[in-house]
Amino acid sequence: MSWTTDTYQVDMPEIYQIELTNACNLRCSGCIRTDSRVRRPIGFFSLDLLKMMIARKDFRGSYFVELQMYGEPLLNLDITSIIQQLKEQGVKVGMSTNGTIPLTADKIIRDLDYLTISIDSPDPVRYEDLRQGAKFKNILNNTLNMIDQVKSNGGKIDLQTIKYWGQESELPALEDLAKGWGVTCREVPDCFAAYQDRPWPQEQRNTLCLNPWLSVSVQWDGDVVPCCFAAGKQVVYGNLYQNDLYTIWNKSPIRKEFAEGMRKNLNLDIMPCKMCYMRSPALFHIRMLMEDMKK
């Protein structure tokens, strides 16, 4: 029996992540946010939009929402209220940060269930070369503060480094640095290598991605996109200021066309899929939570 785009369709998708802003205080060498092909106006996710989404029950398919995409979420001044209101919906909340912004109000992150801090290298010179505009000494101080705050409420912390193909892994040295901190260290591949013509293992992309059937991501302006690799506006299912998530998910011809493209040819030649190393990023949260349950 053959399957179609509508087979295994969930009634409501998981909101995999919300982009609190696409503004950033750094200019990292491997970041795609300033690439002219995906550049967008700078803006901030609105607390009013969140309240609208909650009233419409847009989160009823979600169990974990990460505050991150293409900017530094701590730049959004409503972040404390956003975290609190998401938690009130029974949704676990995570955040990914570059860790460089000193927190004057620690309650900003105290209620987080997960916190990911990007430390691309434990070597100060290498780190400051990769994270242009950051100081290694500052991120260490900020990291220790954030670890204390998140752990005080039982939250989990990951320190993350990027693996650039053909270069030595920074993960062992990062794990050495973090000894005794009670955190997990992980390594992720260079997200934008394929799009920006850096070396990458092309065989990783030639598999079916489940995201078109399971989840969405939300850009700061309310646009609903397929996943965390959707840096620009190449594939937009709809906008949450104009429609509720149920309508966008179930009625958008763009979503159906995108899913059909994945079903037939794995979307190998279109953005955002052509630069994806991960395939089914929606499963990352599931694996992460299952691993925690085993501990």
KAMOJO-V109721 format. One line per field, one symbol per residue. ss: DSSP state (@ for helix, = for strand, . for the rest). psi: psi as a letter, one per 20 degrees, with the letter a starting at -180 (. if undefined). burial: + if it has 16 or more other C-alpha atoms within 10 Angstrom, else -. A space follows every 50 residues. Layout:
ss = ???
psi = ???
burial = ???
//
This chain:
ss = .............=====..=......................=..@@@@ @@@@@........====.....@@@...@@@@@@@@@@...======... ......@@@@...=====.....@@@@@@@.....@@@@@@@@@@@@@@@ @@...========.......@@@@@@@......======........... .@@@@.....@@@@====....===............==.....@@@@@@ @.@@@@@@@@@@@@@.......@@@......@@@@@@@@@@@@@.
psi = pqqrhiqkpqgpqpohqpohqjqqjrmqhjqihjphhjpqqpappphhgg hghghikijijqipppnqelaohiioijhghggghghijjpqprqpqiji opoioiigihjqhqppponhpipgggghggmpiqpggghgghghghgggg hhjjrqppppqpoppiqqpigghhhghjpiikrqpqpqrohjghhkkqqq nhiiilrppihiihrrqorhjipprhaiinhbkhoohapihhqrhggggi iohgggggghhghgjjlhjqqihijpigplhhiggggghhhhhh.
burial = ----+------+++++++++++++---+-++++---------+++++--+ --++---+++++++++++++++++++-+++-++-+++---++++++++++ +------+++++++++++++++----+++++--+-+--+--++--+++++ +---++++++++++-----++--++--+----+-+++--+++++-----+ ----+++-+++++++++++++++++++++++++-++++++---+++-+++ ----++-++++++--+++--+++++++++++++-+----------
//
